Protein backbone atom coordinates (compact mmCIF):
# COMPACT_ATOMS: atom_id res chain seq x y z
CA UNK A 1 0.00 0.00 0.00
CA UNK A 2 1.50 3.35 -0.98
CA UNK A 3 1.49 6.35 1.34
CA UNK A 4 -1.53 8.03 -0.29
CA UNK A 5 -3.63 4.88 0.00
CA UNK A 6 -2.55 4.43 3.62
CA UNK A 7 -3.38 8.05 4.45
CA UNK A 8 -6.76 7.76 2.68
CA UNK A 9 -7.58 4.62 4.66
CA UNK A 10 -6.68 6.30 7.95
CA UNK A 11 -8.61 9.45 7.10
CA UNK A 12 -11.74 7.51 6.18
CA UNK A 13 -11.69 5.98 9.67
CA UNK A 14 -12.14 9.46 11.19
CA UNK A 15 -15.53 10.85 12.16
CA UNK A 16 -17.36 13.09 9.70
CA UNK A 17 -16.49 16.23 11.66
CA UNK A 18 -12.82 15.25 11.84
CA UNK A 19 -12.76 14.63 8.08
CA UNK A 20 -14.46 17.98 7.46
CA UNK A 21 -11.90 19.75 9.60
CA UNK A 22 -9.05 18.00 7.79
CA UNK A 23 -10.58 18.79 4.38
CA UNK A 24 -10.83 22.44 5.37
CA UNK A 25 -7.17 22.51 6.37
CA UNK A 26 -6.09 20.72 3.19
CA UNK A 27 -8.03 23.09 0.94
CA UNK A 28 -6.54 26.09 2.68
CA UNK A 29 -3.06 24.63 2.23
CA UNK A 30 -3.47 24.73 -1.57
CA UNK A 31 -3.61 28.50 -1.91
CA UNK A 32 -2.51 31.63 -0.17
CA UNK A 33 -4.34 31.68 3.19
CA UNK A 34 -4.85 35.44 2.79
CA UNK A 35 -7.31 34.60 0.00
CA UNK A 36 -9.55 32.93 2.59
CA UNK A 37 -9.67 35.43 5.40
CA UNK A 38 -13.15 35.63 6.86
CA UNK A 39 -14.77 38.38 8.81
CA UNK A 40 -15.62 37.50 12.42
CA UNK A 41 -19.33 37.01 11.65
CA UNK A 42 -18.62 34.40 8.98
CA UNK A 43 -16.09 32.61 11.15
CA UNK A 44 -18.59 32.56 14.01
CA UNK A 45 -21.27 31.06 11.76
CA UNK A 46 -18.88 28.35 10.56
CA UNK A 47 -17.99 27.46 14.13
CA UNK A 48 -21.68 27.37 15.10
CA UNK A 49 -22.51 25.01 12.24
CA UNK A 50 -19.49 22.82 12.93
CA UNK A 51 -20.58 22.47 16.54
CA UNK A 52 -24.07 21.42 15.36
CA UNK A 53 -22.48 18.68 13.25
CA UNK A 54 -20.32 17.53 16.15
CA UNK A 55 -23.35 17.34 18.44
CA UNK A 56 -25.40 15.46 15.85
CA UNK A 57 -27.94 18.27 15.70
CA UNK A 58 -27.37 19.16 12.05
CA UNK A 59 -29.56 17.80 9.31
CA UNK A 60 -28.65 17.75 5.68
CA UNK A 61 -30.05 17.11 2.24
CA UNK A 62 -28.57 15.18 -0.64
CA UNK A 63 -26.52 17.45 -2.92
CA UNK A 64 -28.54 16.38 -5.96
CA UNK A 65 -31.70 17.67 -4.27
CA UNK A 66 -30.09 20.99 -3.35
CA UNK A 67 -28.73 21.52 -6.88
CA UNK A 68 -32.12 20.62 -8.39
CA UNK A 69 -33.76 23.28 -6.21
CA UNK A 70 -31.18 25.86 -7.28
CA UNK A 71 -31.62 24.99 -10.98
CA UNK A 72 -35.40 25.24 -10.60
CA UNK A 73 -35.15 28.68 -9.02
CA UNK A 74 -32.74 30.04 -11.62
CA UNK A 75 -34.17 28.53 -14.81
C-alpha positions as CSV (number, residue, x, y, z in Angstrom):
1,X,0.0,0.0,0.0
2,X,1.5,3.4,-1.0
3,X,1.5,6.4,1.3
4,X,-1.5,8.0,-0.3
5,X,-3.6,4.9,0.0
6,X,-2.5,4.4,3.6
7,X,-3.4,8.1,4.4
8,X,-6.8,7.8,2.7
9,X,-7.6,4.6,4.7
10,X,-6.7,6.3,8.0
11,X,-8.6,9.5,7.1
12,X,-11.7,7.5,6.2
13,X,-11.7,6.0,9.7
14,X,-12.1,9.5,11.2
15,X,-15.5,10.9,12.2
16,X,-17.4,13.1,9.7
17,X,-16.5,16.2,11.7
18,X,-12.8,15.3,11.8
19,X,-12.8,14.6,8.1
20,X,-14.5,18.0,7.5
21,X,-11.9,19.8,9.6
22,X,-9.1,18.0,7.8
23,X,-10.6,18.8,4.4
24,X,-10.8,22.4,5.4
25,X,-7.2,22.5,6.4
26,X,-6.1,20.7,3.2
27,X,-8.0,23.1,0.9
28,X,-6.5,26.1,2.7
29,X,-3.1,24.6,2.2
30,X,-3.5,24.7,-1.6
31,X,-3.6,28.5,-1.9
32,X,-2.5,31.6,-0.2
33,X,-4.3,31.7,3.2
34,X,-4.8,35.4,2.8
35,X,-7.3,34.6,0.0
36,X,-9.6,32.9,2.6
37,X,-9.7,35.4,5.4
38,X,-13.1,35.6,6.9
39,X,-14.8,38.4,8.8
40,X,-15.6,37.5,12.4
41,X,-19.3,37.0,11.7
42,X,-18.6,34.4,9.0
43,X,-16.1,32.6,11.2
44,X,-18.6,32.6,14.0
45,X,-21.3,31.1,11.8
46,X,-18.9,28.4,10.6
47,X,-18.0,27.5,14.1
48,X,-21.7,27.4,15.1
49,X,-22.5,25.0,12.2
50,X,-19.5,22.8,12.9
51,X,-20.6,22.5,16.5
52,X,-24.1,21.4,15.4
53,X,-22.5,18.7,13.2
54,X,-20.3,17.5,16.1
55,X,-23.4,17.3,18.4
56,X,-25.4,15.5,15.8
57,X,-27.9,18.3,15.7
58,X,-27.4,19.2,12.1
59,X,-29.6,17.8,9.3
60,X,-28.7,17.8,5.7
61,X,-30.1,17.1,2.2
62,X,-28.6,15.2,-0.6
63,X,-26.5,17.4,-2.9
64,X,-28.5,16.4,-6.0
65,X,-31.7,17.7,-4.3
66,X,-30.1,21.0,-3.4
67,X,-28.7,21.5,-6.9
68,X,-32.1,20.6,-8.4
69,X,-33.8,23.3,-6.2
70,X,-31.2,25.9,-7.3
71,X,-31.6,25.0,-11.0
72,X,-35.4,25.2,-10.6
73,X,-35.2,28.7,-9.0
74,X,-32.7,30.0,-11.6
75,X,-34.2,28.5,-14.8
